[in-house]
């Protein structure tokens, strides 16, 4: 028995981990594992920078393959021992039925069980297809052999998928590096006030890279485990197929189930989040914002204060001293001369423009859709508004903390850019496309365009977004 076990161990050692067949022209790589020379060369054919060992994933520094002639002689010895074992298989002792103490000579195809003649008596296997053991063994031996090539092909396919995973990791690094370069280029045009934004975005990109790397590692580990399972199953099928009839059929049910129920793990495909890894362009890149993210914003009359008159096209609003003859709407603002946009945004990026001309007081921006309507202007900061205001002659950025703005020129129009994923609201002067101010925050619900009209009769208008020529 010890000699048989030793021969089994020797036979396992002389198999190639890639093709699971006898080693042909065996070679040893840097980590010490052995392969057929053609198999390892084909496995590494599509890899360029990182060259992992197919068994332990150790990154090899070069493609140097060291011939292993001693192992080649061991392969020859293992083949001779296999031939000897095949000659002795007919000399094995025939087993007896544990229940009836009769020689096991039959096999039930329905229950996949080895039987003696007494086992076939009703009712145990009544109506089942029972055939002689030799005939059944020949059938199932051929059936098991039919799994060898599909399992080898599946092993090759999985090896290709693992190579794809390795390439995905390299592509991830290249994509991250390209994205990092683009971000750095955009940030060269930003003022010192948004340096903090740069660090936050790069940190988010780094975390995403780390997260994808972890997922790729988990996926690669799953494939390695699957390869180990395939290897073990293939070895078991190969061993079973050369066993005696009784030994083969005693456990053929579980082996067949393992072969037929085997499923490979899913491939994890790398996709960087476009929204999460892009900075909003500023200054000269405003044209890019306009082209990609312009939004057709309209006013929602149901939210308008009773003294506000919304135009028929829902693009302009005016404060009038006469209260509108419409029923009191619970959605409308009761105290402030405010109206909201009809559109609500909770994802993506959006841009629209508002004409303020020479109105002495106004506020535009975004607010949470659940903003309370029973309150006074200016909006309390806890109510979650992000606006630019002209108030008492001063321009103020009103967010979590009010910021008084120093503007070189009085803007006659305001461009509003909202990035929901990045948590940013930016404002531009339409006079010269210059950046006025940006808010960074975490948005927890749907945002709506916000318009504070004030108590003067001059209209506030949502103007058509136009392209700017540099």
ABEGO torsion letter per residue (X at the ends): XAAAAAAAAAAAAABBAAAGBBBBGBBBBAAGBBBBAAAAAAAAAABAABBBBAAAGBBBABABBBBBAAAAAAAAAAAAAAAAAAAAAAABBBBBBAAAGBBBABBBAAAGBBBBAAAABOAAABGBBBBBAAAAAAAAAAAAAAAAAAAAAAAAAAAAAAAAAAAAAAAAAAAAAAAAAAAAAAAAABBAAAAAAAAAAAAAAAAAAAAAAAAAAAAAAAAAAAAAAAAAAAAAAAAAAABBAAAAAAAAAAAAAAAAABBBBBBBBBBBBAAAABBBBBEAAAAAAAAAABBBBBBBAAABBAABBBBAAGABBBBBABBBBBBBBAABBAABBBBBBABBBABEBBBBBBBAEABABBBBEBBBAABBABBBOBBBAAAGBBBBBBBGGBBBBBBABBBBBBBABBBABBBBBBBAAAGBBBBBBAAAGBBABBBBBBBABBBBBBBBAEABABBBBBBBBBBBBX
